[in-house]
């Protein structure tokens, strides 16, 4: 990163991170591979690049959304890990992303058809960690943007991958015409300022805020994250109340793309797993209609999987049993095809600070 401090729309301030973690706060680490398509060593070419992702991971979800919406599914290949990480019995240790298409889902009783072997490195590695190990890194996070020709990791910071895919979509071989492809980060300076401000709010309070609430073991840290999350939802509900279809106005942008993965998970997963039980997105009429509107856009519905989300989040928590609901007013993701369900609950007020 450049500048005097972290980009708060991309990463969390690491000040006193060890001490904060010791007190029970969840502090997200910083991604170590920050090169870009378009650099001299990584030219924008169709068929050269590959993504390693987990469909339950919201950071991966935003990258898969960009790949699909920008028409890059034919020119950027992709491998999908199993949603649960390795356990204590694994020879490499626990908590590692693994390519395991044969593994049986406790939720469905069958293998998950989206899961794949690893195909980009030419070595068919079992663990994402092995891709990093080949470059002398101890990282193990997803997503990974990989250069198949050079055999190197380009980038593992999802926000930067989304931005570079948007900028280089045409050169990378997009199958969507230039005029029809979403302009995720348009050239207009004023609009970019609005997107930047929204990105910072969404990342801090909602994307990362959900993890602050769900994975922190300190009650006061949880309470602060909980309040910030629902205050941000209230702000965005008000923003959409003037009838605009998307967060910045008439057009879908990067801000919408970055908000979607968290709100997609909220009702069926985060409400319970992340202890964010103040309200459902269904209870926010404008946000619910926005969520349904985005879900209906080309490429969006096939970019995520609530089966992977439920299996991944609940399958590695408590006793490993995955909740089956909610089923009212109807099951998810089927509910996302029904904007008329908006406001099915009680009116929502902002959380107190």
C-alpha positions in Angstrom: 0.0 0.0 0.0 1.1 3.6 -0.6 0.5 6.6 1.6 0.9 7.3 5.3 -1.7 4.7 6.5 -3.9 1.9 5.5 -6.7 2.2 3.0 -9.7 1.7 5.3 -11.8 0.5 2.4 -9.4 -2.4 1.8 -7.6 -3.4 5.1 -7.8 -3.0 8.8 -5.4 -0.8 10.8 -2.8 -3.2 12.3 -1.8 -1.0 15.2 -1.3 -3.0 18.4 -2.8 -6.0 16.6 -1.3 -8.7 18.9 -2.5 -6.9 22.0 -5.9 -6.4 20.6 -6.2 -10.1 19.7 -5.0 -11.1 23.1 -7.9 -9.1 24.6 -10.4 -10.9 22.4 -10.8 -8.7 19.4 -10.9 -10.1 15.9 -8.2 -8.3 13.8 -8.0 -9.1 10.2 -4.5 -9.6 8.8 -3.1 -7.8 5.7 -2.7 -9.6 2.4 0.9 -9.9 1.3 0.7 -10.2 -2.5 -0.2 -6.8 -4.1 0.9 -6.9 -7.7 -1.5 -6.0 -10.5 -2.6 -7.2 -13.9 -1.2 -4.5 -16.1 2.2 -4.4 -14.5 5.0 -5.1 -17.0 5.4 -8.7 -15.6 1.6 -9.4 -15.6 0.2 -8.2 -18.9 -3.6 -8.3 -19.5 -4.1 -11.3 -21.7 -7.0 -13.7 -22.1 -6.5 -17.2 -20.7 -3.5 -16.3 -18.6 -5.0 -15.9 -15.2 -6.8 -18.1 -12.7 -8.7 -17.7 -9.4 -8.6 -20.0 -6.4 -11.6 -19.3 -4.2 -14.0 -20.6 -1.5 -17.6 -20.0 -2.3 -18.5 -19.5 1.4 -15.9 -16.7 1.8 -17.4 -13.2 1.3 -14.0 -11.8 0.1 -13.9 -14.5 -2.6 -17.5 -13.9 -3.4 -16.8 -10.3 -4.4 -14.1 -11.6 -6.8 -16.4 -14.2 -8.3 -19.1 -11.6 -8.7 -16.6 -9.4 -10.7 -15.5 -12.3 -12.8 -19.1 -13.3 -13.7 -20.6 -9.8 -14.1 -17.7 -8.6 -16.3 -17.9 -11.5 -18.7 -14.6 -13.1 -17.7 -15.7 -16.7 -17.0 -14.3 -18.0 -20.3 -11.0 -16.2 -20.0 -10.2 -16.5 -16.3 -10.3 -20.1 -15.0 -11.3 -20.9 -11.4 -10.9 -23.7 -8.8 -13.1 -24.0 -5.7 -12.1 -25.4 -2.4 -14.3 -27.4 0.0 -16.1 -24.9 2.4 -14.8 -26.5 5.6 -11.1 -26.2 6.3 -8.9 -29.1 7.4 -9.3 -30.6 10.9 -6.9 -31.6 13.6 -6.4 -34.9 12.0 -4.9 -33.5 8.8 -1.2 -34.2 8.3 -0.6 -30.5 7.5 -2.7 -29.3 10.5 -6.0 -27.7 11.0 -7.7 -24.6 9.5 -6.4 -24.9 6.0 -8.2 -24.5 2.7 -8.2 -27.8 0.8 -9.2 -28.8 -2.7 -11.4 -31.8 -1.9 -14.2 -32.4 -4.4 -14.8 -35.9 -3.0 -15.6 -34.7 0.5 -19.2 -35.3 1.7 -21.2 -32.4 2.9 -22.9 -32.9 6.2 -25.7 -30.6 5.0 -26.5 -32.4 1.8 -25.1 -35.9 2.4 -23.3 -35.7 -1.0 -20.2 -34.1 -2.5 -20.6 -30.4 -3.4 -20.6 -30.2 -7.2 -18.9 -26.8 -7.3 -15.8 -28.1 -5.5 -12.8 -28.9 -7.8 -9.3 -30.2 -7.9 -6.5 -27.6 -8.2 -5.7 -27.1 -11.8 -3.6 -23.9 -12.2 -0.2 -24.8 -10.9 0.4 -27.9 -12.9 1.1 -29.8 -9.6 -2.5 -30.5 -8.5 -1.8 -29.3 -5.0 -4.1 -30.3 -2.2 -3.9 -27.2 -0.1 -4.0 -23.5 -0.9 -1.1 -23.2 1.5 1.1 -25.1 -1.0 0.6 -22.4 -3.6 2.0 -19.8 -1.2 4.7 -22.2 0.0 6.1 -22.4 -3.5 6.8 -18.6 -3.2 8.3 -18.8 0.2 5.2 -17.4 1.9 3.4 -18.6 5.1 0.1 -17.1 4.0 -2.9 -19.4 3.4 -5.8 -17.1 2.6 -8.2 -17.0 -0.4 -8.8 -15.6 -2.9 -5.7 -16.0 -5.0 -5.2 -14.5 -8.4 -2.6 -16.7 -10.1 -0.6 -16.2 -13.3 -0.6 -19.7 -15.0 2.1 -18.7 -17.5 4.5 -17.3 -15.0 3.6 -19.8 -12.2 3.2 -17.0 -9.7 0.7 -15.4 -7.4 -0.3 -11.9 -8.6 -2.5 -10.7 -5.8 -4.5 -12.0 -2.8 -6.3 -8.8 -1.8 -9.9 -9.1 -3.0 -10.7 -5.4 -3.3 -7.6 -4.9 -5.5 -8.5 -7.9 -7.6 -12.0 -6.6 -8.2 -10.6 -3.2 -9.2 -8.0 -4.6 -11.7 -10.6 -7.0 -13.3 -12.8 -4.0 -13.9 -10.1 -1.9 -15.4 -8.7 -4.7 -17.6 -11.9 -6.5 -18.5 -11.8 -5.8 -22.2 -8.1 -6.8 -22.6 -8.6 -9.9 -20.5 -11.2 -11.2 -23.0 -14.6 -10.1 -21.7 -17.5 -11.6 -23.5 -19.7 -8.6 -22.6 -19.6 -5.6 -24.9 -17.9 -2.5 -23.6 -21.1 -0.6 -23.4 -23.1 -3.3 -21.7 -20.5 -4.2 -19.0 -20.9 -2.7 -15.6 -18.6 0.3 -14.9 -17.6 -0.7 -11.4 -15.3 2.3 -10.9 -16.1 5.0 -13.5 -13.7 7.7 -14.5 -15.9 10.5 -13.1 -13.9 12.0 -10.2 -17.0 13.0 -8.1 -18.6 9.6 -8.5 -15.3 7.9 -7.5 -15.3 10.0 -4.3 -18.8 8.7 -3.4 -17.8 5.1 -4.2 -14.6 5.5 -2.1 -16.6 6.8 0.9 -19.2 4.0 0.6 -16.4 1.4 0.3 -14.8 2.6 3.5 -18.1 2.6 5.4 -19.1 -0.8 4.0 -15.8 -2.5 4.7 -15.3 -1.1 8.2 -18.8 -1.4 9.6 -20.4 -4.2 7.5 -17.9 -6.5 5.6 -15.3 -6.6 8.3 -17.7 -5.5 11.0 -19.7 -8.8 10.7 -16.5 -10.6 11.6 -15.7 -8.2 14.4 -19.1 -9.1 15.9 -19.0 -12.8 15.2 -15.5 -13.7 16.0 -14.5 -11.4 18.8 -14.6 -12.9 22.3 -14.8 -9.6 24.2 -18.4 -8.4 24.9 -17.6 -4.7 24.6 -15.9 -5.2 21.2 -18.8 -7.3 20.0 -21.3 -4.6 21.2 -19.5 -1.9 19.4 -19.3 -3.9 16.2 -23.0 -4.8 16.5 -24.0 -1.2 16.9 -21.8 0.0 14.0 -23.2 -2.7 11.7 -26.8 -1.9 12.3 -26.2 1.9 12.2 -24.5 1.4 8.8 -27.5 -0.6 7.6 -29.8 2.2 8.7 -27.7 4.7 6.8 -27.8 2.7 3.6 -31.5 2.1 4.0 -32.0 5.8 4.2 -29.7 6.3 1.2 -31.9 4.0 -0.9 -35.2 5.5 0.3 -35.2 8.1 -2.5 -35.9 5.4 -5.0 -32.5 5.1 -6.5 -31.9 1.5 -7.7 -28.2 1.3 -6.6 -26.1 2.9 -3.9 -24.7 5.7 -6.1 -27.7 6.2 -8.3 -28.8 4.7 -11.5 -25.9 2.4 -12.1 -24.4 -0.6 -10.4 -20.9 0.1 -9.1 -18.1 -1.4 -7.0 -19.9 -0.2 -3.8 -22.9 -2.4 -4.6 -20.7 -5.3 -5.5 -18.8 -5.0 -2.2 -22.0 -4.7 -0.1 -23.8 -7.7 -1.7 -21.8 -10.7 -0.3 -22.4 -9.6 3.3 -26.1 -8.8 2.9 -26.6 -12.1 0.9 -25.3 -14.0 4.0 -27.1 -11.9 6.7 -30.5 -13.5 7.1 -29.6 -17.2 6.5 -26.2 -17.2 8.2 -24.9 -14.0 9.9 -28.1 -13.3 11.9 -27.3 -16.4 13.9 -23.6 -17.3 13.3 -22.2 -13.7 13.7 -24.6 -12.8 16.5 -26.1 -10.1 14.4 -29.7 -10.8 15.4 -30.9 -7.2 15.7 -32.9 -7.5 12.5 -33.0 -9.2 9.1 -32.3 -7.5 5.8 -35.9 -8.6 5.1 -36.9 -6.0 7.7 -35.3 -3.1 5.8 -37.7 -2.5 2.8 -35.3 -0.6 0.6 -32.2 -2.7 1.3 -34.3 -5.9 0.7 -35.5 -4.6 -2.6 -31.9 -3.6 -3.5 -30.7 -7.1 -2.5 -33.3 -8.7 -4.8 -32.5 -6.3 -7.6 -28.8 -7.1 -7.5 -29.4 -10.9 -7.1 -31.4 -10.7 -10.4 -28.6 -9.1 -12.4 -26.9 -11.3 -15.0 -24.2 -13.5 -13.4 -25.0 -12.7 -9.8 -27.1 -15.7 -8.7 -24.5 -18.2 -10.0 -21.6 -16.4 -8.2 -22.6 -17.6 -4.7 -23.8 -20.6 -2.9 -25.7 -20.6 0.4 -25.1 -24.3 0.7 -21.4 -23.6 0.8 -22.0 -20.7 3.2 -24.1 -22.7 5.6 -21.7 -25.7 5.5 -18.6 -23.5 5.9 -19.7 -21.2 8.7 -21.7 -23.7 10.8 -19.8 -26.8 9.9 -16.7 -25.6 11.8 -18.5 -24.2 14.8 -20.0 -25.5 18.0 -20.8 -29.2 17.3 -20.7 -29.0 13.5 -24.4 -29.3 13.0 -25.7 -26.9 10.3 -29.1 -25.1 11.0 -31.7 -25.8 8.3 -33.7 -22.6 8.4 -34.9 -20.0 7.9 -38.0 -21.2 6.1 -40.3 -18.2 6.7 -41.5 -16.3 4.9 -39.7 -18.7 2.5 -36.4 -20.5 2.2 -33.2 -18.7 1.0 -32.0 -18.0 -1.7 -35.5 -18.4 -3.2 -36.6 -15.4 -1.2 -34.2 -13.2 -3.2 -36.6 -13.5 -6.1 -39.3 -11.8 -4.1 -38.8 -8.1 -3.5 -42.4 -7.9 -2.5 -41.5 -9.5 0.8 -39.8 -6.3 1.9 -40.7 -5.1 5.4 -42.2 -8.4 6.4 -41.0 -7.8 10.0 -41.3 -4.9 12.5 -40.0 -1.4 11.6 -36.2 -1.2 12.2 -34.5 1.6 14.0 -30.8 2.3 14.2 -28.8 0.4 16.9 -27.8 2.7 19.8 -24.1 3.6 19.9 
